[in-house]
Amino acid sequence: MVYLMKKAKALVSRKLMAVKDTAVRLALRITNVLYANTGEGYIDTAIKILIAVVLGALLLAGLYALFGETVLPTLTERIKEMFNYAG
C-alpha cells in the first residue's frame, strides 16, 4: 500500500510539474509578445498606402499630360498618313 501511495504521489508530482512548466512557457510567450516593439502598426500601413496612392496619381497625371500633348497628336497624324489612299 505504501508503494502504491508513493507511486501515486510521484505521478501527481510529475503532472503538476508538467502543468507548471506549460504555464511558465505560456507566460513567457505572452510577456514576449506584449513587450515586443517590432512589427508594423496600423498607422504605418495607412501612411504607406496613402503615399502609394499619391505617387500613383502624380505618375498617372504626368503620363496623361505627356500622352495628351505630345504623343497622341503625332500619333493621329501618322495614322492618317498611313491610311491616306488618295495620294
PDB file of N, CA, C and O in Angstrom:
ATOM      1  N   MET A   1       0.815  -1.191   0.000  1.00  0.00           N
ATOM      2  CA  MET A   1       0.000   0.000   0.000  1.00  0.00           C
ATOM      3  C   MET A   1       0.863   1.262   0.000  1.00  0.00           C
ATOM      4  O   MET A   1       0.522   2.245  -0.657  1.00  0.00           O
ATOM      5  N   VAL A   2       1.961   1.238   0.723  1.00  0.00           N
ATOM      6  CA  VAL A   2       2.858   2.371   0.798  1.00  0.00           C
ATOM      7  C   VAL A   2       3.479   2.620  -0.588  1.00  0.00           C
ATOM      8  O   VAL A   2       3.635   3.763  -1.018  1.00  0.00           O
ATOM      9  N   TYR A   3       3.829   1.518  -1.274  1.00  0.00           N
ATOM     10  CA  TYR A   3       4.394   1.634  -2.609  1.00  0.00           C
ATOM     11  C   TYR A   3       3.394   2.287  -3.562  1.00  0.00           C
ATOM     12  O   TYR A   3       3.774   3.124  -4.381  1.00  0.00           O
ATOM     13  N   LEU A   4       2.136   1.914  -3.462  1.00  0.00           N
ATOM     14  CA  LEU A   4       1.090   2.480  -4.311  1.00  0.00           C
ATOM     15  C   LEU A   4       0.910   3.972  -4.039  1.00  0.00           C
ATOM     16  O   LEU A   4       0.708   4.753  -4.969  1.00  0.00           O
ATOM     17  N   MET A   5       0.983   4.362  -2.789  1.00  0.00           N
ATOM     18  CA  MET A   5       0.848   5.773  -2.425  1.00  0.00           C
ATOM     19  C   MET A   5       2.041   6.588  -2.942  1.00  0.00           C
ATOM     20  O   MET A   5       1.875   7.707  -3.429  1.00  0.00           O
ATOM     21  N   LYS A   6       3.265   6.002  -2.827  1.00  0.00           N
ATOM     22  CA  LYS A   6       4.445   6.696  -3.331  1.00  0.00           C
ATOM     23  C   LYS A   6       4.357   6.849  -4.848  1.00  0.00           C
ATOM     24  O   LYS A   6       4.717   7.893  -5.392  1.00  0.00           O
ATOM     25  N   LYS A   7       3.884   5.816  -5.526  1.00  0.00           N
ATOM     26  CA  LYS A   7       3.751   5.856  -6.968  1.00  0.00           C
ATOM     27  C   LYS A   7       2.714   6.899  -7.384  1.00  0.00           C
ATOM     28  O   LYS A   7       2.938   7.635  -8.345  1.00  0.00           O
ATOM     29  N   ALA A   8       1.590   6.976  -6.684  1.00  0.00           N
ATOM     30  CA  ALA A   8       0.559   7.955  -6.985  1.00  0.00           C
ATOM     31  C   ALA A   8       1.070   9.377  -6.715  1.00  0.00           C
ATOM     32  O   ALA A   8       0.785  10.305  -7.471  1.00  0.00           O
ATOM     33  N   LYS A   9       1.820   9.525  -5.634  1.00  0.00           N
ATOM     34  CA  LYS A   9       2.375  10.834  -5.303  1.00  0.00           C
ATOM     35  C   LYS A   9       3.373  11.288  -6.372  1.00  0.00           C
ATOM     36  O   LYS A   9       3.381  12.455  -6.762  1.00  0.00           O
ATOM     37  N   ALA A  10       4.205  10.370  -6.837  1.00  0.00           N
ATOM     38  CA  ALA A  10       5.180  10.698  -7.874  1.00  0.00           C
ATOM     39  C   ALA A  10       4.472  11.067  -9.180  1.00  0.00           C
ATOM     40  O   ALA A  10       4.887  11.995  -9.873  1.00  0.00           O
ATOM     41  N   LEU A  11       3.407  10.342  -9.511  1.00  0.00           N
ATOM     42  CA  LEU A  11       2.653  10.628 -10.724  1.00  0.00           C
ATOM     43  C   LEU A  11       2.007  12.006 -10.648  1.00  0.00           C
ATOM     44  O   LEU A  11       2.080  12.779 -11.604  1.00  0.00           O
ATOM     45  N   VAL A  12       1.388  12.313  -9.540  1.00  0.00           N
ATOM     46  CA  VAL A  12       0.758  13.616  -9.360  1.00  0.00           C
ATOM     47  C   VAL A  12       1.812  14.721  -9.391  1.00  0.00           C
ATOM     48  O   VAL A  12       1.585  15.794  -9.950  1.00  0.00           O
ATOM     49  N   SER A  13       2.959  14.449  -8.787  1.00  0.00           N
ATOM     50  CA  SER A  13       4.036  15.436  -8.777  1.00  0.00           C
ATOM     51  C   SER A  13       4.529  15.706 -10.194  1.00  0.00           C
ATOM     52  O   SER A  13       4.751  16.860 -10.562  1.00  0.00           O
ATOM     53  N   ARG A  14       4.702  14.648 -10.997  1.00  0.00           N
ATOM     54  CA  ARG A  14       5.134  14.832 -12.387  1.00  0.00           C
ATOM     55  C   ARG A  14       4.106  15.611 -13.188  1.00  0.00           C
ATOM     56  O   ARG A  14       4.464  16.485 -13.977  1.00  0.00           O
ATOM     57  N   LYS A  15       2.840  15.301 -12.993  1.00  0.00           N
ATOM     58  CA  LYS A  15       1.785  16.008 -13.729  1.00  0.00           C
ATOM     59  C   LYS A  15       1.733  17.480 -13.326  1.00  0.00           C
ATOM     60  O   LYS A  15       1.550  18.353 -14.175  1.00  0.00           O
ATOM     61  N   LEU A  16       1.893  17.755 -12.029  1.00  0.00           N
ATOM     62  CA  LEU A  16       1.899  19.135 -11.565  1.00  0.00           C
ATOM     63  C   LEU A  16       3.095  19.903 -12.124  1.00  0.00           C
ATOM     64  O   LEU A  16       2.964  21.074 -12.482  1.00  0.00           O
ATOM     65  N   MET A  17       4.247  19.262 -12.200  1.00  0.00           N
ATOM     66  CA  MET A  17       5.427  19.911 -12.775  1.00  0.00           C
ATOM     67  C   MET A  17       5.214  20.196 -14.265  1.00  0.00           C
ATOM     68  O   MET A  17       5.636  21.240 -14.764  1.00  0.00           O
ATOM     69  N   ALA A  18       4.557  19.267 -14.976  1.00  0.00           N
ATOM     70  CA  ALA A  18       4.288  19.475 -16.396  1.00  0.00           C
ATOM     71  C   ALA A  18       3.335  20.647 -16.596  1.00  0.00           C
ATOM     72  O   ALA A  18       3.525  21.459 -17.502  1.00  0.00           O
ATOM     73  N   VAL A  19       2.310  20.734 -15.751  1.00  0.00           N
ATOM     74  CA  VAL A  19       1.366  21.853 -15.850  1.00  0.00           C
ATOM     75  C   VAL A  19       2.065  23.165 -15.523  1.00  0.00           C
ATOM     76  O   VAL A  19       1.835  24.181 -16.180  1.00  0.00           O
ATOM     77  N   LYS A  20       2.923  23.139 -14.497  1.00  0.00           N
ATOM     78  CA  LYS A  20       3.656  24.340 -14.116  1.00  0.00           C
ATOM     79  C   LYS A  20       4.600  24.783 -15.234  1.00  0.00           C
ATOM     80  O   LYS A  20       4.668  25.971 -15.551  1.00  0.00           O
ATOM     81  N   ASP A  21       5.318  23.849 -15.826  1.00  0.00           N
ATOM     82  CA  ASP A  21       6.216  24.189 -16.935  1.00  0.00           C
ATOM     83  C   ASP A  21       5.447  24.770 -18.118  1.00  0.00           C
ATOM     84  O   ASP A  21       5.893  25.734 -18.740  1.00  0.00           O
ATOM     85  N   THR A  22       4.299  24.188 -18.426  1.00  0.00           N
ATOM     86  CA  THR A  22       3.482  24.701 -19.529  1.00  0.00           C
ATOM     87  C   THR A  22       2.987  26.111 -19.226  1.00  0.00           C
ATOM     88  O   THR A  22       2.983  26.970 -20.107  1.00  0.00           O
ATOM     89  N   ALA A  23       2.574  26.350 -17.999  1.00  0.00           N
ATOM     90  CA  ALA A  23       2.098  27.675 -17.612  1.00  0.00           C
ATOM     91  C   ALA A  23       3.229  28.702 -17.676  1.00  0.00           C
ATOM     92  O   ALA A  23       3.014  29.830 -18.117  1.00  0.00           O
ATOM     93  N   VAL A  24       4.416  28.324 -17.245  1.00  0.00           N
ATOM     94  CA  VAL A  24       5.560  29.242 -17.283  1.00  0.00           C
ATOM     95  C   VAL A  24       5.922  29.558 -18.729  1.00  0.00           C
ATOM     96  O   VAL A  24       6.187  30.715 -19.057  1.00  0.00           O
ATOM     97  N   ARG A  25       5.940  28.540 -19.608  1.00  0.00           N
ATOM     98  CA  ARG A  25       6.240  28.779 -21.021  1.00  0.00           C
ATOM     99  C   ARG A  25       5.206  29.700 -21.654  1.00  0.00           C
ATOM    100  O   ARG A  25       5.548  30.593 -22.429  1.00  0.00           O
ATOM    101  N   LEU A  26       3.937  29.475 -21.317  1.00  0.00           N
ATOM    102  CA  LEU A  26       2.872  30.327 -21.860  1.00  0.00           C
ATOM    103  C   LEU A  26       3.010  31.758 -21.351  1.00  0.00           C
ATOM    104  O   LEU A  26       2.824  32.708 -22.112  1.00  0.00           O
ATOM    105  N   ALA A  27       3.334  31.917 -20.078  1.00  0.00           N
ATOM    106  CA  ALA A  27       3.510  33.256 -19.516  1.00  0.00           C
ATOM    107  C   ALA A  27       4.694  33.966 -20.178  1.00  0.00           C
ATOM    108  O   ALA A  27       4.620  35.166 -20.441  1.00  0.00           O
ATOM    109  N   LEU A  28       5.778  33.244 -20.450  1.00  0.00           N
ATOM    110  CA  LEU A  28       6.925  33.850 -21.119  1.00  0.00           C
ATOM    111  C   LEU A  28       6.586  34.252 -22.546  1.00  0.00           C
ATOM    112  O   LEU A  28       7.010  35.312 -23.006  1.00  0.00           O
ATOM    113  N   ARG A  29       5.829  33.422 -23.253  1.00  0.00           N
ATOM    114  CA  ARG A  29       5.424  33.774 -24.614  1.00  0.00           C
ATOM    115  C   ARG A  29       4.539  35.016 -24.611  1.00  0.00           C
ATOM    116  O   ARG A  29       4.704  35.905 -25.447  1.00  0.00           O
ATOM    117  N   ILE A  30       3.604  35.074 -23.672  1.00  0.00           N
ATOM    118  CA  ILE A  30       2.717  36.239 -23.587  1.00  0.00           C
ATOM    119  C   ILE A  30       3.522  37.491 -23.261  1.00  0.00           C
ATOM    120  O   ILE A  30       3.278  38.551 -23.837  1.00  0.00           O
ATOM    121  N   THR A  31       4.476  37.376 -22.343  1.00  0.00           N
ATOM    122  CA  THR A  31       5.313  38.511 -21.971  1.00  0.00           C
ATOM    123  C   THR A  31       6.135  38.987 -23.165  1.00  0.00           C
ATOM    124  O   THR A  31       6.255  40.189 -23.402  1.00  0.00           O
ATOM    125  N   ASN A  32       6.700  38.042 -23.913  1.00  0.00           N
ATOM    126  CA  ASN A  32       7.484  38.425 -25.092  1.00  0.00           C
ATOM    127  C   ASN A  32       6.623  39.124 -26.132  1.00  0.00           C
ATOM    128  O   ASN A  32       7.065  40.091 -26.752  1.00  0.00           O
ATOM    129  N   VAL A  33       5.411  38.652 -26.330  1.00  0.00           N
ATOM    130  CA  VAL A  33       4.533  39.279 -27.313  1.00  0.00           C
ATOM    131  C   VAL A  33       4.137  40.680 -26.861  1.00  0.00           C
ATOM    132  O   VAL A  33       4.109  41.605 -27.674  1.00  0.00           O
ATOM    133  N   LEU A  34       3.837  40.846 -25.597  1.00  0.00           N
ATOM    134  CA  LEU A  34       3.404  42.146 -25.102  1.00  0.00           C
ATOM    135  C   LEU A  34       4.533  43.172 -25.080  1.00  0.00           C
ATOM    136  O   LEU A  34       4.294  44.357 -25.316  1.00  0.00           O
ATOM    137  N   TYR A  35       5.747  42.735 -24.802  1.00  0.00           N
ATOM    138  CA  TYR A  35       6.859  43.675 -24.721  1.00  0.00           C
ATOM    139  C   TYR A  35       7.603  43.849 -26.035  1.00  0.00           C
ATOM    140  O   TYR A  35       8.476  44.710 -26.134  1.00  0.00           O
ATOM    141  N   ALA A  36       7.283  43.064 -27.030  1.00  0.00           N
ATOM    142  CA  ALA A  36       7.961  43.199 -28.319  1.00  0.00           C
ATOM    143  C   ALA A  36       7.493  44.483 -29.000  1.00  0.00           C
ATOM    144  O   ALA A  36       6.293  44.719 -29.142  1.00  0.00           O
ATOM    145  N   ASN A  37       8.427  45.288 -29.409  1.00  0.00           N
ATOM    146  CA  ASN A  37       8.064  46.536 -30.077  1.00  0.00           C
ATOM    147  C   ASN A  37       8.469  46.488 -31.548  1.00  0.00           C
ATOM    148  O   ASN A  37       8.721  47.525 -32.162  1.00  0.00           O
ATOM    149  N   THR A  38       8.530  45.319 -32.094  1.00  0.00           N
ATOM    150  CA  THR A  38       8.803  45.169 -33.519  1.00  0.00           C
ATOM    151  C   THR A  38       7.496  44.932 -34.237  1.00  0.00           C
ATOM    152  O   THR A  38       6.470  44.657 -33.616  1.00  0.00           O
ATOM    153  N   GLY A  39       7.543  45.039 -35.528  1.00  0.00           N
ATOM    154  CA  GLY A  39       6.335  44.792 -36.298  1.00  0.00           C
ATOM    155  C   GLY A  39       5.843  46.066 -36.954  1.00  0.00           C
ATOM    156  O   GLY A  39       6.520  47.094 -36.967  1.00  0.00           O
ATOM    157  N   GLU A  40       4.687  45.966 -37.476  1.00  0.00           N
ATOM    158  CA  GLU A  40       4.129  47.067 -38.248  1.00  0.00           C
ATOM    159  C   GLU A  40       2.765  47.426 -37.679  1.00  0.00           C
ATOM    160  O   GLU A  40       1.926  46.554 -37.450  1.00  0.00           O
ATOM    161  N   GLY A  41       2.555  48.695 -37.458  1.00  0.00           N
ATOM    162  CA  GLY A  41       1.290  49.137 -36.900  1.00  0.00           C
ATOM    163  C   GLY A  41       0.324  49.590 -37.975  1.00  0.00           C
ATOM    164  O   GLY A  41       0.667  49.627 -39.157  1.00  0.00           O
ATOM    165  N   TYR A  42      -0.865  49.928 -37.568  1.00  0.00           N
ATOM    166  CA  TYR A  42      -1.901  50.363 -38.499  1.00  0.00           C
ATOM    167  C   TYR A  42      -1.565  51.722 -39.119  1.00  0.00           C
ATOM    168  O   TYR A  42      -1.843  51.970 -40.292  1.00  0.00           O
ATOM    169  N   ILE A  43      -0.964  52.589 -38.312  1.00  0.00           N
ATOM    170  CA  ILE A  43      -0.642  53.925 -38.799  1.00  0.00           C
ATOM    171  C   ILE A  43       0.426  53.838 -39.889  1.00  0.00           C
ATOM    172  O   ILE A  43       0.328  54.520 -40.910  1.00  0.00           O
ATOM    173  N   ASP A  44       1.442  53.005 -39.676  1.00  0.00           N
ATOM    174  CA  ASP A  44       2.495  52.839 -40.681  1.00  0.00           C
ATOM    175  C   ASP A  44       1.914  52.345 -41.998  1.00  0.00           C
ATOM    176  O   ASP A  44       2.261  52.846 -43.067  1.00  0.00           O
ATOM    177  N   THR A  45       1.036  51.368 -41.912  1.00  0.00           N
ATOM    178  CA  THR A  45       0.430  50.808 -43.122  1.00  0.00           C
ATOM    179  C   THR A  45      -0.432  51.847 -43.830  1.00  0.00           C
ATOM    180  O   THR A  45      -0.406  51.938 -45.057  1.00  0.00           O
ATOM    181  N   ALA A  46      -1.185  52.622 -43.079  1.00  0.00           N
ATOM    182  CA  ALA A  46      -2.040  53.651 -43.681  1.00  0.00           C
ATOM    183  C   ALA A  46      -1.198  54.712 -44.382  1.00  0.00           C
ATOM    184  O   ALA A  46      -1.549  55.164 -45.472  1.00  0.00           O
ATOM    185  N   ILE A  47      -0.105  55.104 -43.770  1.00  0.00           N
ATOM    186  CA  ILE A  47       0.767  56.111 -44.387  1.00  0.00           C
ATOM    187  C   ILE A  47       1.393  55.565 -45.664  1.00  0.00           C
ATOM    188  O   ILE A  47       1.496  56.286 -46.657  1.00  0.00           O
ATOM    189  N   LYS A  48       1.815  54.298 -45.653  1.00  0.00           N
ATOM    190  CA  LYS A  48       2.396  53.698 -46.855  1.00  0.00           C
ATOM    191  C   LYS A  48       1.373  53.650 -47.987  1.00  0.00           C
ATOM    192  O   LYS A  48       1.700  53.945 -49.136  1.00  0.00           O
ATOM    193  N   ILE A  49       0.148  53.282 -47.663  1.00  0.00           N
ATOM    194  CA  ILE A  49      -0.898  53.222 -48.689  1.00  0.00           C
ATOM    195  C   ILE A  49      -1.185  54.617 -49.227  1.00  0.00           C
ATOM    196  O   ILE A  49      -1.343  54.796 -50.434  1.00  0.00           O
ATOM    197  N   LEU A  50      -1.253  55.597 -48.349  1.00  0.00           N
ATOM    198  CA  LEU A  50      -1.503  56.976 -48.770  1.00  0.00           C
ATOM    199  C   LEU A  50      -0.389  57.492 -49.679  1.00  0.00           C
ATOM    200  O   LEU A  50      -0.669  58.133 -50.691  1.00  0.00           O
ATOM    201  N   ILE A  51       0.848  57.227 -49.337  1.00  0.00           N
ATOM    202  CA  ILE A  51       1.970  57.646 -50.169  1.00  0.00           C
ATOM    203  C   ILE A  51       1.906  56.966 -51.531  1.00  0.00           C
ATOM    204  O   ILE A  51       2.147  57.604 -52.555  1.00  0.00           O
ATOM    205  N   ALA A  52       1.584  55.676 -51.548  1.00  0.00           N
ATOM    206  CA  ALA A  52       1.494  54.954 -52.818  1.00  0.00           C
ATOM    207  C   ALA A  52       0.385  55.522 -53.702  1.00  0.00           C
ATOM    208  O   ALA A  52       0.562  55.638 -54.915  1.00  0.00           O
ATOM    209  N   VAL A  53      -0.747  55.873 -53.112  1.00  0.00           N
ATOM    210  CA  VAL A  53      -1.865  56.432 -53.893  1.00  0.00           C
ATOM    211  C   VAL A  53      -1.488  57.797 -54.462  1.00  0.00           C
ATOM    212  O   VAL A  53      -1.765  58.081 -55.627  1.00  0.00           O
ATOM    213  N   VAL A  54      -0.863  58.633 -53.655  1.00  0.00           N
ATOM    214  CA  VAL A  54      -0.476  59.969 -54.122  1.00  0.00           C
ATOM    215  C   VAL A  54       0.571  59.874 -55.234  1.00  0.00           C
ATOM    216  O   VAL A  54       0.464  60.562 -56.249  1.00  0.00           O
ATOM    217  N   LEU A  55       1.570  59.032 -55.046  1.00  0.00           N
ATOM    218  CA  LEU A  55       2.593  58.881 -56.080  1.00  0.00           C
ATOM    219  C   LEU A  55       2.000  58.295 -57.361  1.00  0.00           C
ATOM    220  O   LEU A  55       2.377  58.699 -58.460  1.00  0.00           O
ATOM    221  N   GLY A  56       1.088  57.357 -57.225  1.00  0.00           N
ATOM    222  CA  GLY A  56       0.425  56.790 -58.395  1.00  0.00           C
ATOM    223  C   GLY A  56      -0.390  57.827 -59.136  1.00  0.00           C
ATOM    224  O   GLY A  56      -0.381  57.861 -60.366  1.00  0.00           O
ATOM    225  N   ALA A  57      -1.099  58.677 -58.401  1.00  0.00           N
ATOM    226  CA  ALA A  57      -1.894  59.732 -59.037  1.00  0.00           C
ATOM    227  C   ALA A  57      -0.994  60.730 -59.760  1.00  0.00           C
ATOM    228  O   ALA A  57      -1.314  61.165 -60.867  1.00  0.00           O
ATOM    229  N   LEU A  58       0.125  61.094 -59.145  1.00  0.00           N
ATOM    230  CA  LEU A  58       1.061  62.012 -59.801  1.00  0.00           C
ATOM    231  C   LEU A  58       1.654  61.390 -61.059  1.00  0.00           C
ATOM    232  O   LEU A  58       1.805  62.062 -62.079  1.00  0.00           O
ATOM    233  N   LEU A  59       1.986  60.120 -60.986  1.00  0.00           N
ATOM    234  CA  LEU A  59       2.538  59.435 -62.156  1.00  0.00           C
ATOM    235  C   LEU A  59       1.519  59.364 -63.279  1.00  0.00           C
ATOM    236  O   LEU A  59       1.853  59.612 -64.438  1.00  0.00           O
ATOM    237  N   LEU A  60       0.282  59.030 -62.947  1.00  0.00           N
ATOM    238  CA  LEU A  60      -0.759  58.971 -63.970  1.00  0.00           C
ATOM    239  C   LEU A  60      -1.035  60.350 -64.575  1.00  0.00           C
ATOM    240  O   LEU A  60      -1.240  60.469 -65.782  1.00  0.00           O
ATOM    241  N   ALA A  61      -1.041  61.378 -63.746  1.00  0.00           N
ATOM    242  CA  ALA A  61      -1.262  62.731 -64.265  1.00  0.00           C
ATOM    243  C   ALA A  61      -0.130  63.142 -65.202  1.00  0.00           C
ATOM    244  O   ALA A  61      -0.379  63.753 -66.241  1.00  0.00           O
ATOM    245  N   GLY A  62       1.092  62.817 -64.849  1.00  0.00           N
ATOM    246  CA  GLY A  62       2.226  63.136 -65.714  1.00  0.00           C
ATOM    247  C   GLY A  62       2.163  62.372 -67.029  1.00  0.00           C
ATOM    248  O   GLY A  62       2.411  62.943 -68.091  1.00  0.00           O
ATOM    249  N   LEU A  63       1.837  61.099 -66.967  1.00  0.00           N
ATOM    250  CA  LEU A  63       1.722  60.317 -68.203  1.00  0.00           C
ATOM    251  C   LEU A  63       0.571  60.811 -69.071  1.00  0.00           C
ATOM    252  O   LEU A  63       0.690  60.864 -70.295  1.00  0.00           O
ATOM    253  N   TYR A  64      -0.530  61.169 -68.446  1.00  0.00           N
ATOM    254  CA  TYR A  64      -1.674  61.682 -69.206  1.00  0.00           C
ATOM    255  C   TYR A  64      -1.306  62.998 -69.894  1.00  0.00           C
ATOM    256  O   TYR A  64      -1.668  63.223 -71.049  1.00  0.00           O
ATOM    257  N   ALA A  65      -0.593  63.857 -69.187  1.00  0.00           N
ATOM    258  CA  ALA A  65      -0.176  65.129 -69.786  1.00  0.00           C
ATOM    259  C   ALA A  65       0.812  64.886 -70.926  1.00  0.00           C
ATOM    260  O   ALA A  65       0.741  65.552 -71.959  1.00  0.00           O
ATOM    261  N   LEU A  66       1.715  63.952 -70.748  1.00  0.00           N
ATOM    262  CA  LEU A  66       2.695  63.651 -71.782  1.00  0.00           C
ATOM    263  C   LEU A  66       2.023  63.081 -73.026  1.00  0.00           C
ATOM    264  O   LEU A  66       2.292  63.529 -74.141  1.00  0.00           O
ATOM    265  N   PHE A  67       1.160  62.105 -72.839  1.00  0.00           N
ATOM    266  CA  PHE A  67       0.491  61.491 -73.975  1.00  0.00           C
ATOM    267  C   PHE A  67      -0.522  62.437 -74.616  1.00  0.00           C
ATOM    268  O   PHE A  67      -0.710  62.410 -75.832  1.00  0.00           O
ATOM    269  N   GLY A  68      -1.162  63.256 -73.825  1.00  0.00           N
ATOM    270  CA  GLY A  68      -2.183  64.150 -74.359  1.00  0.00           C
ATOM    271  C   GLY A  68      -1.620  65.265 -75.215  1.00  0.00           C
ATOM    272  O   GLY A  68      -2.263  65.686 -76.177  1.00  0.00           O
ATOM    273  N   GLU A  69      -0.431  65.754 -74.886  1.00  0.00           N
ATOM    274  CA  GLU A  69       0.118  66.912 -75.598  1.00  0.00           C
ATOM    275  C   GLU A  69       1.144  66.541 -76.657  1.00  0.00           C
ATOM    276  O   GLU A  69       1.227  67.232 -77.673  1.00  0.00           O
ATOM    277  N   THR A  70       1.906  65.515 -76.478  1.00  0.00           N
ATOM    278  CA  THR A  70       2.993  65.241 -77.424  1.00  0.00           C
ATOM    279  C   THR A  70       2.783  63.962 -78.226  1.00  0.00           C
ATOM    280  O   THR A  70       2.993  63.967 -79.439  1.00  0.00           O
ATOM    281  N   VAL A  71       2.396  62.919 -77.617  1.00  0.00           N
ATOM    282  CA  VAL A  71       2.361  61.627 -78.297  1.00  0.00           C
ATOM    283  C   VAL A  71       1.093  61.456 -79.133  1.00  0.00           C
ATOM    284  O   VAL A  71       1.179  61.076 -80.301  1.00  0.00           O
ATOM    285  N   LEU A  72      -0.063  61.725 -78.568  1.00  0.00           N
ATOM    286  CA  LEU A  72      -1.314  61.463 -79.284  1.00  0.00           C
ATOM    287  C   LEU A  72      -1.514  62.316 -80.532  1.00  0.00           C
ATOM    288  O   LEU A  72      -1.966  61.772 -81.539  1.00  0.00           O
ATOM    289  N   PRO A  73      -1.211  63.609 -80.539  1.00  0.00           N
ATOM    290  CA  PRO A  73      -1.388  64.363 -81.792  1.00  0.00           C
ATOM    291  C   PRO A  73      -0.510  63.830 -82.920  1.00  0.00           C
ATOM    292  O   PRO A  73      -0.982  63.695 -84.049  1.00  0.00           O
ATOM    293  N   THR A  74       0.734  63.530 -82.646  1.00  0.00           N
ATOM    294  CA  THR A  74       1.599  62.992 -83.697  1.00  0.00           C
ATOM    295  C   THR A  74       1.172  61.593 -84.088  1.00  0.00           C
ATOM    296  O   THR A  74       1.327  61.195 -85.243  1.00  0.00           O
ATOM    297  N   LEU A  75       0.647  60.857 -83.157  1.00  0.00           N
ATOM    298  CA  LEU A  75       0.180  59.507 -83.462  1.00  0.00           C
ATOM    299  C   LEU A  75      -1.026  59.545 -84.398  1.00  0.00           C
ATOM    300  O   LEU A  75      -1.102  58.751 -85.336  1.00  0.00           O
ATOM    301  N   THR A  76      -1.952  60.441 -84.161  1.00  0.00           N
ATOM    302  CA  THR A  76      -3.116  60.539 -85.046  1.00  0.00           C
ATOM    303  C   THR A  76      -2.700  61.006 -86.443  1.00  0.00           C
ATOM    304  O   THR A  76      -3.251  60.536 -87.439  1.00  0.00           O
ATOM    305  N   GLU A  77      -1.737  61.923 -86.525  1.00  0.00           N
ATOM    306  CA  GLU A  77      -1.255  62.354 -87.841  1.00  0.00           C
ATOM    307  C   GLU A  77      -0.600  61.199 -88.586  1.00  0.00           C
ATOM    308  O   GLU A  77      -0.825  61.032 -89.785  1.00  0.00           O
ATOM    309  N   ARG A  78       0.179  60.427 -87.916  1.00  0.00           N
ATOM    310  CA  ARG A  78       0.839  59.289 -88.570  1.00  0.00           C
ATOM    311  C   ARG A  78      -0.175  58.250 -89.036  1.00  0.00           C
ATOM    312  O   ARG A  78      -0.022  57.670 -90.111  1.00  0.00           O
ATOM    313  N   ILE A  79      -1.185  58.018 -88.251  1.00  0.00           N
ATOM    314  CA  ILE A  79      -2.208  57.048 -88.648  1.00  0.00           C
ATOM    315  C   ILE A  79      -2.973  57.557 -89.864  1.00  0.00           C
ATOM    316  O   ILE A  79      -3.262  56.791 -90.783  1.00  0.00           O
ATOM    317  N   LYS A  80      -3.298  58.839 -89.870  1.00  0.00           N
ATOM    318  CA  LYS A  80      -3.993  59.403 -91.033  1.00  0.00           C
ATOM    319  C   LYS A  80      -3.126  59.328 -92.283  1.00  0.00           C
ATOM    320  O   LYS A  80      -3.630  59.040 -93.368  1.00  0.00           O
ATOM    321  N   GLU A  81      -1.823  59.583 -92.144  1.00  0.00           N
ATOM    322  CA  GLU A  81      -0.927  59.486 -93.281  1.00  0.00           C
ATOM    323  C   GLU A  81      -0.785  58.044 -93.760  1.00  0.00           C
ATOM    324  O   GLU A  81      -0.673  57.792 -94.960  1.00  0.00           O
ATOM    325  N   MET A  82      -0.791  57.117 -92.834  1.00  0.00           N
ATOM    326  CA  MET A  82      -0.635  55.717 -93.185  1.00  0.00           C
ATOM    327  C   MET A  82      -1.844  55.200 -93.966  1.00  0.00           C
ATOM    328  O   MET A  82      -1.679  54.388 -94.876  1.00  0.00           O
ATOM    329  N   PHE A  83      -3.030  55.645 -93.637  1.00  0.00           N
ATOM    330  CA  PHE A  83      -4.243  55.175 -94.293  1.00  0.00           C
ATOM    331  C   PHE A  83      -4.736  56.136 -95.382  1.00  0.00           C
ATOM    332  O   PHE A  83      -5.875  56.014 -95.832  1.00  0.00           O
ATOM    333  N   ASN A  84      -3.920  57.064 -95.801  1.00  0.00           N
ATOM    334  CA  ASN A  84      -4.281  58.013 -96.849  1.00  0.00           C
ATOM    335  C   ASN A  84      -4.047  57.357 -98.210  1.00  0.00           C
ATOM    336  O   ASN A  84      -2.934  57.345 -98.736  1.00  0.00           O
ATOM    337  N   TYR A  85      -5.127  56.815 -98.759  1.00  0.00           N
ATOM    338  CA  TYR A  85      -5.008  56.119-100.040  1.00  0.00           C
ATOM    339  C   TYR A  85      -5.171  57.056-101.236  1.00  0.00           C
ATOM    340  O   TYR A  85      -4.917  56.655-102.372  1.00  0.00           O
ATOM    341  N   ALA A  86      -5.583  58.270-101.000  1.00  0.00           N
ATOM    342  CA  ALA A  86      -5.833  59.205-102.102  1.00  0.00           C
ATOM    343  C   ALA A  86      -4.511  59.667-102.736  1.00  0.00           C
ATOM    344  O   ALA A  86      -4.478  59.941-103.935  1.00  0.00           O
ATOM    345  N   GLY A  87      -3.482  59.754-102.000  1.00  0.00           N
ATOM    346  CA  GLY A  87      -2.299  60.382-102.530  1.00  0.00           C
ATOM    347  C   GLY A  87      -1.178  59.454-102.734  1.00  0.00           C
ATOM    348  O   GLY A  87      -0.109  59.867-103.184  1.00  0.00           O
TER     349      GLY A  87
END
